Amino acid sequence: MPVPDVAALREPDLAFLTQVAPPGAEPGTCWGKTTTPAIIETVTEQVMLQPAEVSTDGTVLQPAIYKTETRQAIVRERKETWFQTPCPTDMTPEFIRSVQRALAARDVYSGAISGEMDARTRAAVRRFQKPQGLDSGILSLAAARQLGLAEIRPEI
């Protein structure tokens, strides 16, 4: 009996590619984008409104008065990451089957070789790319090249 891929159950549905490219992108290239949400934390602090009154012999005449203030603080800013992807015309069922076989050979995919970019395949793509710093289920061109599935062109 196959083991359920829990990561695939959490993999969001997504539009494969964006129609928009980052500024300066080469015409005819295809791009994906991930957005990492900001992390906001609630910070609670005690602020002294009035210091304690202390006599010359050290006796506290009046204790200090404090006020509790609570505020929101941004721990990490929102971040957009653009990355080049294979174009939709390249994402044929045969290409996706090759992606699935390459991911299976690296022990990150255990599903059927279906030729569909389903949640299980996207979860495997995410597992493969995450160690390289891209936490996305959209296949990057760099990952496709690492899998041996895309032509490696010299950078211009």
Secondary structure, DSSP 4 states (H G I P E B T S, - for coil): -PPP-HHHHHPPP--SSBS---TTPPTT-EEEEEEEPPEEEEEEEEEEEEPPEE-TTS-EEE--EEEEEEEEEEEE--EEEEEEE--GGG--HHHHHHHHHHHHHTTS--S---S---HHHHHHHHHHHGGGT---SSPPHHHHHHTT-S------
